[in-house]
């Protein structure tokens, strides 16, 4: 077992169908209202100018919206925070567009679409829009992306002794990719993690174990279904615990390679 990291969660952001922000998500988690099937309205992060919001793809808008909400709740200036942006698949709609155009008429490829196709596009938009000069990381680890992103952000916050922004997000697959990628709903979650000496909405302990993950924490049926429809929705058990204010612990697999020894990230949340 590795050393334990202890941190504070200062801010949270959420965007998903039926949960357009953290306040509405808390109502769903606490049973005050049912999770509706209402589609997620195209996010409009305030950091982006109107013309940039029009040009930015869904993945960028989703990532920036949850990051912005988490920073506002934490009362932290976006420009001051090192940041980690984690997505399993990047922008699947743009990937589908690129494949289709390259196969049909490659000289018609949109430079703007190509520009937005890179995996660190959301991180790039965020740092430019906020004027952030701190370190920025974009990562992907397949189904284990949320766990690896959380571990990356927590390690950075603990090592540097500074607050760190973490955003996990994925958007629905499009075209032929929809047949092979298990992601048909948008979902994003943002967190500001800080050293434990700071005030926060909750305390978080993280450790890495050489073992298989324990049985997943059960969720209400609608939320359980959402968890299976977007890899970033792996954050749901943590969000559920934050909303309820109840101490909890859960495991996340750090990889899915059956040829490697098992490895799990264990999180414990307290208040």
Secondary structure, 3 states (H helix, E strand, C coil): CCCCEEEEEEEEEEEECCECCHHHHHHHHCCCCCCCCCCCCCCCCCCCCHHHHHHCCHHHHHHHHHHHHHHHHHCCCHHHCEEEEECCCCCHHHHHHHHHHHHHHHHHCCHHHHHHHCCCHHHHHHHHHHCCCCCEEEECCHHHHHHHHHHHHHHHHHHHCCCEEEEEEECCCCHHHHHCCCCCCCEEEEEEEEECCCCCCEEEEEEEECCCCCCCCCCCHHHHHHHCCCHHHHHHHHHHHHHHCCCEEEEEECCCCCCCCCCEEEEEEEC
